[in-house]
Amino acid sequence: MELDTRTLLSSTAPSARIFAVSGLPGPFITIPSTEEAGLTASQIIDRTAPEDGPLLAEDKARVPYFVPCALKVAPFVGKTAERYPGQSGKQRSASHVTAGAWFAIDLDGITPEDKARILGRLVASEALFCAYSTYSHGKNPDEVRMRVLVFMDRALEPPQWADVWHVLNRVFFDGLADVATAKLSQQAGVWATHPEREGVAFRVMNRGALLSADALLALVPPKAERPQRARPKVSGAALTGRYADALAMIGADKFAPWMTGLSALKAAVLLGELPEDDAAGLWFAFSDSGSDAAKAHNDDKRYDPANLWESWEPTAAPAEGLAGKLFASARDAALSACRADVARVGHLTAEGLRAARYLAKYHPRAFDELTTEVQA
């Protein structure tokens, strides 16, 4: 039974002044230029996605960024420490974040159907939120790239905040959120777009209630109950083949299915269905099968396959569900390929035949239903 998300609402007034934000002049600057605390959620939204329209910028480097919390004074780290050796100050880093009460959650490369479903769920929850298109939205007409701001009734320390991020990803976002935004130190851009894409920029605002931090924390799985390794149900070779075939069916060209593949492979390791070396090999081969455009940002840690394999934890949903999502996605992709061929040319092309063989091998019921449908 699906969770009634209205049970996650707080009785705290949405006008509560409990939110903080640290502003950055651009994506490559780590020292904050502005810091504000004691803001309402509406004031946060006004600063990041004002209703009078997106910021127009021909260069993404000129877009202001922010982190959803205040920053503390601590020794500088990374390249900032190289510039200011031995010094301390406020910096955008995991070592400098403080407690956070709100989230800026990215969904990159989702479908219009995903967008409609997710926003519909958020509206039905009666929660206060603001969703807006990110700077890259509109580069690919069949993909949606958006950021969603959601707000709790109190701040949580970074570890609990990250746990709640995964709950939100599971409950509201179908596990499609960018894992990079599970870190308080991850920066996010304000509502902005290139002038040529102004016509496709969008903003959706829902003036609802704050979410209850305690209610969300209650949905965090206890560490001891998270999936443990178990014996494989069938031979490793057979399972490796099935995962490889499913990955090939969904493809690695779009971000959402790419992350579906990562989640499923990590889950397979947790379930004991694949040795870690085998799963990692499948992940790297799957990532390498993507188009040049899909791999264009692999030098960015957020999209680097090696970094994601080391850092990603499948905590957004039970491991069985993450593996099941891969196989369901592959089934649906195969069905879509077959139906598209029949509608377009009246017979199966080489791609359609590959999809039909996949269905016959792994989803015989779906294959039989498809055959009946085509013959009708």
Secondary structure in CASP SS format (residue, H / E / C, confidence):
PFRMAT SS
TARGET T0000
AUTHOR 0000-0000-0000
METHOD secondary structure of the structure
MODEL  1
M C 1.00
E C 1.00
L C 1.00
D C 1.00
T H 1.00
R H 1.00
T H 1.00
L H 1.00
L E 1.00
S C 1.00
S C 1.00
T C 1.00
A C 1.00
P C 1.00
S C 1.00
A C 1.00
R C 1.00
I C 1.00
F E 1.00
A E 1.00
V E 1.00
S E 1.00
G E 1.00
L E 1.00
P C 1.00
G C 1.00
P C 1.00
F C 1.00
I C 1.00
T C 1.00
I C 1.00
P C 1.00
S C 1.00
T E 1.00
E E 1.00
E E 1.00
A E 1.00
G E 1.00
L E 1.00
T C 1.00
A H 1.00
S H 1.00
Q H 1.00
I H 1.00
I H 1.00
D H 1.00
R H 1.00
T H 1.00
A C 1.00
P C 1.00
E C 1.00
D C 1.00
G C 1.00
P C 1.00
L E 1.00
L E 1.00
A C 1.00
E C 1.00
D C 1.00
K H 1.00
A H 1.00
R H 1.00
V C 1.00
P C 1.00
Y E 1.00
F E 1.00
V E 1.00
P C 1.00
C C 1.00
A C 1.00
L E 1.00
K C 1.00
V C 1.00
A E 1.00
P E 1.00
F C 1.00
V C 1.00
G H 1.00
K H 1.00
T H 1.00
A H 1.00
E H 1.00
R H 1.00
Y C 1.00
P C 1.00
G C 1.00
Q C 1.00
S E 1.00
G E 1.00
K C 1.00
Q C 1.00
R C 1.00
S C 1.00
A C 1.00
S C 1.00
H C 1.00
V E 1.00
T C 1.00
A C 1.00
G E 1.00
A E 1.00
W E 1.00
F E 1.00
A E 1.00
I E 1.00
D E 1.00
L E 1.00
D E 1.00
G E 1.00
I E 1.00
T C 1.00
P H 1.00
E H 1.00
D H 1.00
K H 1.00
A H 1.00
R H 1.00
I H 1.00
L H 1.00
G H 1.00
R H 1.00
L H 1.00
V H 1.00
A H 1.00
S H 1.00
E C 1.00
A E 1.00
L C 1.00
F E 1.00
C E 1.00
A E 1.00
Y E 1.00
S E 1.00
T C 1.00
Y C 1.00
S C 1.00
H C 1.00
G C 1.00
K C 1.00
N C 1.00
P C 1.00
D C 1.00
E C 1.00
V E 1.00
R E 1.00
M E 1.00
R E 1.00
V E 1.00
L E 1.00
V E 1.00
F E 1.00
M E 1.00
D E 1.00
R E 1.00
A E 1.00
L E 1.00
E C 1.00
P H 1.00
P H 1.00
Q H 1.00
W H 1.00
A H 1.00
D H 1.00
V H 1.00
W H 1.00
H H 1.00
V H 1.00
L H 1.00
N H 1.00
R H 1.00
V H 1.00
F C 1.00
F C 1.00
D C 1.00
G C 1.00
L C 1.00
A C 1.00
D C 1.00
V H 1.00
A H 1.00
T H 1.00
A H 1.00
K C 1.00
L C 1.00
S C 1.00
Q C 1.00
Q C 1.00
A E 1.00
G E 1.00
V C 1.00
W C 1.00
A E 1.00
T E 1.00
H C 1.00
P H 1.00
E H 1.00
R H 1.00
E H 1.00
G H 1.00
V H 1.00
A C 1.00
F C 1.00
R E 1.00
V E 1.00
M E 1.00
N E 1.00
R C 1.00
G C 1.00
A E 1.00
L C 1.00
L E 1.00
S C 1.00
A H 1.00
D H 1.00
A H 1.00
L H 1.00
L H 1.00
A C 1.00
L C 1.00
V C 1.00
P C 1.00
P C 1.00
K H 1.00
A H 1.00
E H 1.00
R C 1.00
P C 1.00
Q C 1.00
R C 1.00
A C 1.00
R C 1.00
P C 1.00
K C 1.00
V C 1.00
S C 1.00
G H 1.00
A H 1.00
A H 1.00
L H 1.00
T H 1.00
G H 1.00
R H 1.00
Y H 1.00
A H 1.00
D H 1.00
A H 1.00
L H 1.00
A H 1.00
M H 1.00
I H 1.00
G C 1.00
A C 1.00
D C 1.00
K C 1.00
F H 1.00
A H 1.00
P H 1.00
W H 1.00
M H 1.00
T H 1.00
G H 1.00
L H 1.00
S H 1.00
A H 1.00
L H 1.00
K H 1.00
A H 1.00
A H 1.00
V H 1.00
L H 1.00
L C 1.00
G C 1.00
E C 1.00
L C 1.00
P C 1.00
E H 1.00
D H 1.00
D H 1.00
A H 1.00
A H 1.00
G H 1.00
L H 1.00
W H 1.00
F H 1.00
A H 1.00
F H 1.00
S H 1.00
D H 1.00
S C 1.00
G C 1.00
S C 1.00
D C 1.00
A C 1.00
A C 1.00
K C 1.00
A C 1.00
H C 1.00
N C 1.00
D C 1.00
D C 1.00
K C 1.00
R C 1.00
Y C 1.00
D C 1.00
P H 1.00
A H 1.00
N H 1.00
L H 1.00
W H 1.00
E H 1.00
S H 1.00
W C 1.00
E C 1.00
P C 1.00
T C 1.00
A C 1.00
A C 1.00
P C 1.00
A H 1.00
E H 1.00
G H 1.00
L H 1.00
A H 1.00
G H 1.00
K H 1.00
L H 1.00
F H 1.00
A H 1.00
S H 1.00
A H 1.00
R H 1.00
D H 1.00
A H 1.00
A H 1.00
L H 1.00
S H 1.00
A H 1.00
C H 1.00
R H 1.00
A H 1.00
D H 1.00
V H 1.00
A H 1.00
R H 1.00
V H 1.00
G C 1.00
H C 1.00
L C 1.00
T C 1.00
A H 1.00
E H 1.00
G H 1.00
L H 1.00
R H 1.00
A H 1.00
A H 1.00
R H 1.00
Y H 1.00
L H 1.00
A H 1.00
K H 1.00
Y H 1.00
H C 1.00
P H 1.00
R H 1.00
A H 1.00
F H 1.00
D H 1.00
E H 1.00
L H 1.00
T H 1.00
T H 1.00
E H 1.00
V H 1.00
Q H 1.00
A C 1.00
END
